[in-house]
């Protein structure tokens, strides 16, 4: 196992993590910002108001993109398992 292999492995792991988590985090950020804007416009300062819409929207995003996320994760896992024999050398 060389340094370049380890760096490439961790770079790919971080990249796949960002790709998989990105849509859920981005939608959570957008929904939170819109609700915050609504709260400031209507002067409703309820801290728990943002949680339910965020949970629902993120759940929908995961339900819609879950298959694609699983395909990406399976492809990466397969790639990792296929590269294991190279580690023994």
Secondary structure by P-SEA (a helix, b strand, c coil): ccaaaaaaaaaaaaaaaaaaaaaaaaaaaaaaaaaaaaaaaacccccccccaaaaaaaaaaaaaaaaaaaaaaaaaaaaaaaacccccc
